[in-house]
Amino acid sequence: MNLMPKSLFGRTATTIAITLLLSMIISVSAAVYFIMIPMAKRSADDFAAVIVSAAHSLESLPEEMHAELKKQLLQDHGLIVSTQTHALTETSFDVPYSMFFRESLARRAGEELPIVESETGPLIWVDVTAHGKIYRLGFDRERLGTNPPVALLLAIGGGVLLTFLASLLEMRRVARPLSRLSNAVQELGRGKDPEPLAADGPREIAALAEAFNRLTGDLREMAENRTVMIAGISHDLRTPLTRLSIAVEMLDESSNPQIVAGIRRDLDAMNGLIAQFLQFSKGLEDSVPVQVDLWQVIASLADDLKREGTELVLHRNDPPCVYFTDPVALQRVLENLLKNAIQYGVGAPVDVNLCCNKQAVSVEICDRGPGIPAELVERAFRPFHRLQAARSNGVGGSGLGLAISRRLAVKHGWTIELLPRDGGGTVARLGLPTAYRFGLPVSCYASTEDSLEPEADAPVREAVGESCQCK
């Protein structure tokens, strides 16, 4: 499992924080090992020497001077001299540096001395033997209470916090322009015209923003020039085509009807190609999404195609699939996919499935054509590109239908897939985000009908799961 953040901001901030944290741990550990521990040992040794020396001084001085010495020991070293009432029983006590103090005291006294913590106060008692006589000396446990682990943790924790805040502020300063650039690139990829980026921040990021602004300006200018050029060419072509159409209509009755019909079909095909060129050259205009019934959109398109002699088999269920989208863009995409399936379907019926449930909203258009090899699927979406099967079968077209559909799909957050169909053919699947589907009862449109409009007693078969897929 990768715990590293996905964003540039998170990755860089985490890397900086971890690096500085490790550096701080190594530095503090070195300071503790080479500075703090030697100083603690030396301090414990000096204090042990004071205790042993105090016991020997008490032994060597006369009794009348003991009071003055005890007062001096308490004032200078915090040592308390007590009367020994019973032998001390060694007990362990949890005081930092106690190990260093115990070792130093044993080395100074020449033997292991009992050390015990008082049960009634914050005192630690030591029985020291001097010339055969035992003296009990006590001191506040705070003398050994220096706590390096807590100091180490506080130092590391404070350093980590400051490092993390500093890295967050620095990376936010760097990541915000990059985030704006990423959003602008995504908008550009969806066919929108992003706002110019502010050329601020570090020099490299400012230069990148300026380059992106120049790029979008160049693309905008190229798109405008392309639109003007294709519009001019289309206008120039349509003028003679219009004259030809008028001339055909003015032919007398003695003309060959088959030749006249062929000329009319050619003129219609040329007008259709010009319309596709214009459609592709135009920018992807923004429109206001509205509430539509997906089934009604499909049924309307199928009705138009049926009048042209196309055999379509629609698969649905009665409950409507209400969706919030741009109806013009959706109709253009479905129309292009339907016409592709009809052109390459070699005369076989085309199946249309609408799946509308909580997990997915999709339209599948399934033909029985020659199919598309997996390695050529992406090529089919290129403008003006036609696969070898289409050229060899003499299928007409400009190669713009799928390119237009892909551009519209990317703009609206849809997906278009070209998949192989069991038994031969292609499945064109249009996937729509479920977030824009209205919360109606779950339905899956999968009951087969022999015609566009079902009979009153036509059976409706409810299906789930695989029934949304072409068979």
PyMOL commands that set and color helices and strands:
alter all, ss='L'
color gray80, all
select helices_A, chain A and resi 8-60+63-77+98-109+141-144+148-189+203-249+257-281+294-307+327-344+374-376+378-381+388-392+401-412+434-436+465-468
alter helices_A, ss='H'
color red, helices_A
select strands_A, chain A and resi 80-82+115-117+123-130+133-140+290-293+312-316+322-325+350-356+361-366+415-420+426-432+443-445+447-448
alter strands_A, ss='S'
color yellow, strands_A
deselect
rebuild
show_as cartoon
